[in-house]
Each structure stands twice: as C-alpha cells, then as structure tokens.
Amino acid sequence: MRYFNWIVGGAMLLGVSACQTTQKTVGYTQDAKSAYQNLQVDGKLYAAFYQQRAAEYQALCQQAYNVAQFRLDEALAKKSTKPLAIVTDIDETFMDNSYYAVEMAKEGKIYDLQSWKNWTSKAGAKPLSGSLEFFNYAASKGVQIFYITNRNEDERAGTVANLERYKFPIQSPQNVILRSKESSKENRRQNVAKNYDIVMLLGDSLTDFSSLFDNHPSEEKRAQAVQTLKNEFGKKFIIIPNVGYGDWEAALFDYKNDLPQAKRDSILYNVVKSNP
C-alpha cells in the first residue's frame, strides 16, 4: 500500500506515559501541549524499529505466507473453470518500505508524494519474510500473480525494477497494475476476475480485499465490515500487519489530509486509552 501517513501505537504509549510521570521521558514533559508534540513523526521511527528489528514481526509475516501456501494448495486441489490467480498489494504486503519512513522522520516529516516517488524510483524496498518463496511457489504451480498497487503509473519503472531485483515472478507486464485514476482497487480486481478465478487476495490494508472498505468509512463501519467478512480472513484474505500507516489512521482523522500536524498529534494523544 502506498504511503499516506504513519503512526504507531508505541508512540501513543510514549505520549501516555509522559502524561503519567513527573519525569521527562523521550523529550516529552508533563505539560499537555508538549506531551503530544511530534507524536506522529516519532511514531514513524518506532514503527520502523519494530518492522526492521523485531523477530516477532518476521514471524508474523512468515506465518501469513505459511497460511497463504496452505490455502493455495487447497485451491489447487479443486477444479476451476478459469485459470487461477492471486491478487496482491505490494507495499508493506511483501515489500518493506520502512527505510523511507526513517528517512522522513529524521527530517521531522511524515510523507509527501515527491519524496515517496524519489524513494520508489530507487527500487530499494526489501522483501518481507516468506513472501518471495510464496509467490515463486504459486507461479511454479501455474497460478498468475497480479500486483495491484496504488503506486502511480509514473512509478512503474522503479516498481518493476524492485520486483525484478529480488526475482519476484512477473508473468506478463500487464500483471503489474498500478493506479491510473481512482484509489479503489475494486474495478481492477473485477477486470482480473473476468478471465481468472481469484483464489486469494493479500494486503496490509482492508481496501486490498473488499469494496466494503472503500469510500472512506468511519472506524465503526470498518469494524462492522470486518465482522461481515470475518470468515474470509485466513482463507481467501491474507492480511499482513502494518503498524506504520494505513486507512486505520486516516479514519481517525476523518480522512482530512490537510489537518495541521499539531492537530493530528493532539487527536492521537487524546484517543489512546490508559484504561480498558
């Protein structure tokens, strides 16, 4: 999934602990205003720390791709009237872009489109644990892999170079499907479904799976949609954890891209709970 804004629970916890102690903690003081200053930016570093260093994160990714292979084998054992296909997102689904987050955070920034495009042009993202083995296994079984991403068309060269760098299977140039207009992936998924039986979808954002998560639903509606689709997760839907950014964050800000950073930090500081 393409970068939008990054936050992380760890940073929220830092803010809460700062409010609960008289000592200065990680640059924060008991003063309410300063307690949540730079919360979102600092959260990027904490998210990247977990993504880059935690063996637990590697295990979660490996677990997801182990389940994916198990479910794929089940699908391969069944008869289908169409060729089989997998639809997958790229960013934070099987490619690690946390290095971009660190670069931005060290400059006191969150995200901007031009710096993101500079990053993707370098083809520097790295595979997540278990992903390369899984996609090559699927390709070896004759399953078509469709990469549906919200990277823009002018990022195609860097995207393809990144996939080729690590030898991810690209069975046809048409299998790399970038964003041209709308951010929703539903029409692109439906186009694939015209000729293929989509047996699996992989992503780090709920919008990678269903149109129920399109059109900027509230946090409550997103949670309701998860319950509606709960039987698909771990079966047809394989979700990879992303603690850095996503629509879960955008929903908190009511999808308002122009909110001042201080307002964002204030919202984060005030919504996180210290009691159940």
C-alpha positions as CSV (number, residue, x, y, z in Angstrom):
1,M,0.0,0.0,0.0
2,R,1.2,3.4,-0.9
3,Y,2.3,5.7,1.9
4,F,-0.3,8.0,3.4
5,N,0.6,9.0,7.0
6,W,2.4,6.9,9.5
7,I,1.6,6.4,13.2
8,V,2.1,3.7,15.7
9,G,0.7,2.6,19.0
10,G,4.2,2.6,20.5
11,A,4.4,6.3,20.0
12,M,1.0,6.8,21.5
13,L,2.1,4.9,24.6
14,L,5.1,7.2,24.9
15,G,2.7,10.1,25.0
16,V,0.5,8.5,27.6
17,S,3.5,7.6,29.8
18,A,4.7,11.2,29.6
19,C,1.4,12.3,31.0
20,Q,1.5,9.9,33.9
21,T,5.0,10.8,35.2
22,T,6.8,13.8,36.5
23,Q,10.0,12.8,34.8
24,K,10.9,13.9,31.3
25,T,10.5,10.9,29.0
26,V,11.9,10.8,25.5
27,G,11.7,14.5,25.2
28,Y,8.2,14.9,26.5
29,T,7.1,16.6,29.7
30,Q,4.0,16.6,31.8
31,D,2.8,19.7,30.1
32,A,-0.2,18.6,28.0
33,K,0.8,20.6,25.0
34,S,4.4,19.3,24.8
35,A,3.4,15.8,25.7
36,Y,2.0,15.1,22.3
37,Q,4.3,17.2,20.3
38,N,5.9,15.3,17.3
39,L,3.9,12.2,18.3
40,Q,3.2,11.1,14.8
41,V,6.7,11.8,13.5
42,D,8.3,10.0,16.4
43,G,5.8,7.1,15.9
44,K,7.3,6.5,12.4
45,L,10.7,5.7,14.0
46,Y,9.1,3.3,16.5
47,A,7.1,1.6,13.8
48,A,10.2,1.2,11.6
49,F,12.2,-0.1,14.6
50,Y,9.6,-2.9,15.0
51,Q,9.4,-3.6,11.3
52,Q,13.2,-3.7,10.8
53,R,14.4,-5.3,14.0
54,A,11.7,-7.4,15.7
55,A,11.9,-11.1,15.1
56,E,8.2,-11.2,16.1
57,Y,7.4,-9.1,13.0
58,Q,9.3,-11.5,10.8
59,A,7.4,-14.4,12.4
60,L,4.1,-12.7,11.7
61,C,4.9,-12.3,8.1
62,Q,6.2,-15.8,7.8
63,Q,3.0,-17.1,9.5
64,A,0.9,-15.2,7.0
65,Y,2.7,-16.7,4.0
66,N,2.7,-20.1,5.5
67,V,-1.1,-19.9,5.8
68,A,-1.2,-18.5,2.2
69,Q,0.6,-21.5,0.8
70,F,-1.7,-23.9,2.8
71,R,-4.8,-22.2,1.4
72,L,-3.3,-22.1,-2.1
73,D,-2.7,-25.9,-2.0
74,E,-6.4,-26.3,-1.1
75,A,-7.4,-24.2,-4.0
76,L,-5.1,-26.1,-6.4
77,A,-6.8,-29.3,-5.4
78,K,-10.2,-28.1,-6.5
79,K,-11.5,-27.9,-10.1
80,S,-12.0,-24.4,-11.6
81,T,-13.4,-23.3,-15.0
82,K,-10.9,-20.5,-15.2
83,P,-7.1,-20.3,-14.6
84,L,-6.2,-19.5,-11.0
85,A,-4.9,-16.1,-9.9
86,I,-3.6,-14.4,-6.8
87,V,-4.1,-10.6,-6.4
88,T,-1.7,-8.9,-4.1
89,D,-0.8,-5.4,-3.0
90,I,2.9,-4.5,-2.9
91,D,3.9,-2.0,-0.2
92,E,4.0,-3.5,3.4
93,T,2.3,-6.6,1.9
94,F,5.5,-8.1,0.6
95,M,7.9,-5.1,0.3
96,D,9.3,-3.3,3.3
97,N,9.4,0.5,2.8
98,S,10.2,1.4,6.5
99,Y,13.5,2.9,5.3
100,Y,11.6,5.7,3.7
101,A,9.7,6.3,6.9
102,V,13.0,6.6,8.8
103,E,14.4,9.0,6.2
104,M,11.4,11.2,6.5
105,A,11.1,11.1,10.3
106,K,14.7,12.1,10.7
107,E,13.8,15.2,8.8
108,G,10.8,15.8,11.0
109,K,8.4,14.9,8.3
110,I,5.7,12.3,7.6
111,Y,5.2,11.9,3.9
112,D,5.0,13.8,0.7
113,L,4.4,12.5,-2.8
114,Q,7.6,13.7,-4.4
115,S,9.9,12.2,-1.8
116,W,7.9,9.0,-2.0
117,K,8.3,8.8,-5.7
118,N,12.0,9.5,-5.3
119,W,12.1,6.5,-2.9
120,T,10.3,4.1,-5.3
121,S,12.5,5.1,-8.2
122,K,15.4,3.7,-6.3
123,A,13.9,0.2,-6.2
124,G,15.2,0.0,-2.6
125,A,12.3,-1.8,-0.8
126,K,13.2,-5.3,0.6
127,P,11.1,-8.5,0.6
128,L,9.2,-9.4,3.8
129,S,9.9,-12.7,5.4
130,G,8.3,-15.6,3.5
131,S,6.9,-13.6,0.6
132,L,9.4,-14.4,-2.2
133,E,9.2,-18.1,-1.5
134,F,5.4,-18.0,-1.6
135,F,5.0,-16.1,-4.8
136,N,7.6,-18.2,-6.6
137,Y,5.8,-21.3,-5.3
138,A,2.5,-20.0,-6.7
139,A,4.0,-19.2,-10.0
140,S,5.6,-22.6,-10.3
141,K,2.1,-24.1,-9.9
142,G,0.8,-22.1,-12.9
143,V,-1.0,-19.5,-10.8
144,Q,-1.0,-16.0,-12.2
145,I,0.2,-13.3,-9.8
146,F,-1.4,-9.8,-10.3
147,Y,0.2,-7.0,-8.4
148,I,-2.5,-4.3,-7.9
149,T,-0.9,-1.3,-6.2
150,N,-1.8,2.3,-5.6
151,R,1.6,3.4,-6.7
152,N,1.1,5.8,-9.7
153,E,1.8,4.9,-13.3
154,D,4.9,7.1,-13.3
155,E,6.3,4.8,-10.7
156,R,6.2,1.8,-12.9
157,A,9.8,1.6,-13.9
158,G,11.1,1.7,-10.3
159,T,8.4,-0.7,-9.2
160,V,9.2,-3.3,-11.8
161,A,12.9,-2.9,-11.2
162,N,12.3,-3.6,-7.5
163,L,10.4,-6.7,-8.3
164,E,13.0,-7.9,-10.7
165,R,15.8,-7.1,-8.3
166,Y,14.6,-9.8,-6.0
167,K,13.2,-12.1,-8.7
168,F,9.5,-11.8,-7.9
169,P,7.6,-13.5,-10.7
170,I,6.2,-11.1,-13.4
171,Q,4.5,-13.4,-15.8
172,S,3.4,-10.5,-18.0
173,P,3.9,-6.7,-18.0
174,Q,0.1,-6.5,-17.7
175,N,0.2,-8.3,-14.4
176,V,1.7,-5.2,-12.7
177,I,-1.4,-3.0,-12.3
178,L,-0.8,0.5,-11.0
179,R,-3.2,3.3,-10.1
180,S,-4.3,5.4,-13.1
181,K,-7.3,7.3,-11.6
182,E,-9.3,6.0,-8.7
183,S,-7.7,4.8,-5.5
184,S,-10.3,2.0,-5.1
185,K,-8.9,-1.3,-6.3
186,E,-12.3,-2.9,-6.9
187,N,-12.6,-2.3,-10.7
188,R,-9.0,-3.5,-11.2
189,R,-9.9,-6.7,-9.2
190,Q,-13.0,-7.2,-11.3
191,N,-11.1,-6.9,-14.5
192,V,-8.8,-9.7,-13.4
193,A,-11.8,-11.7,-12.3
194,K,-13.2,-11.6,-15.9
195,N,-10.6,-14.1,-17.0
196,Y,-9.3,-15.7,-13.8
197,D,-10.6,-17.4,-10.7
198,I,-9.1,-15.2,-7.9
199,V,-8.4,-17.7,-5.2
200,M,-6.5,-15.4,-2.9
201,L,-6.0,-11.7,-2.1
202,L,-3.1,-10.4,0.0
203,G,-2.7,-7.0,1.5
204,D,-1.9,-4.8,4.5
205,S,-4.9,-2.6,4.2
206,L,-8.6,-3.7,4.3
207,T,-9.1,-1.9,1.0
208,D,-6.9,-4.6,-0.6
209,F,-9.7,-7.1,-0.1
210,S,-13.2,-5.6,-0.5
211,S,-15.1,-2.6,-1.7
212,L,-16.8,-2.5,1.7
213,F,-13.8,-0.6,2.9
214,D,-13.9,2.0,0.0
215,N,-15.4,5.5,0.2
216,H,-13.8,6.5,3.5
217,P,-15.9,4.5,6.0
218,S,-15.7,5.5,9.7
219,E,-13.8,3.4,12.2
220,E,-17.1,1.9,13.4
221,K,-18.1,1.0,9.9
222,R,-14.7,-0.5,9.1
223,A,-15.0,-2.7,12.2
224,Q,-18.5,-3.8,11.2
225,A,-17.3,-4.7,7.7
226,V,-14.5,-6.9,9.3
227,Q,-17.2,-8.8,11.1
228,T,-19.2,-9.2,7.9
229,L,-16.2,-10.7,6.2
230,K,-14.6,-12.4,9.2
231,N,-14.8,-15.9,7.7
232,E,-12.6,-14.8,4.8
233,F,-9.6,-13.8,6.8
234,G,-7.0,-16.6,6.9
235,K,-8.8,-18.3,4.0
236,K,-9.2,-16.2,0.8
237,F,-7.9,-13.0,2.5
238,I,-4.4,-13.0,3.9
239,I,-3.5,-9.7,5.8
240,I,0.0,-8.6,6.7
241,P,0.4,-6.4,9.8
242,N,1.3,-2.7,9.1
243,V,1.7,-0.6,12.3
244,G,3.1,2.3,10.4
245,Y,0.3,3.7,8.2
246,G,-3.0,2.9,6.5
247,D,-6.6,3.8,6.3
248,W,-7.0,2.8,10.0
249,E,-5.1,6.0,10.7
250,A,-6.9,8.1,8.0
251,A,-10.3,7.1,9.5
252,L,-9.2,8.5,12.9
253,F,-8.6,11.9,11.2
254,D,-11.9,11.6,9.2
255,Y,-9.8,11.3,6.1
256,K,-8.8,15.0,6.3
257,N,-5.5,15.3,4.6
258,D,-5.0,18.9,5.4
259,L,-5.1,18.6,9.2
260,P,-2.2,20.5,10.8
261,Q,0.4,18.2,12.4
262,A,-0.3,19.6,15.9
263,K,-4.0,18.7,15.5
264,R,-3.1,15.2,14.4
265,D,-0.8,14.7,17.4
266,S,-3.5,16.1,19.7
267,I,-6.1,13.7,18.4
268,L,-3.7,10.7,18.8
269,Y,-2.8,11.7,22.3
270,N,-6.4,12.1,23.4
271,V,-7.9,9.0,21.8
272,V,-5.5,6.4,23.2
273,K,-6.7,4.8,26.4
274,S,-4.9,4.2,29.6
275,N,-7.9,2.1,31.0
276,P,-10.0,-0.6,29.3
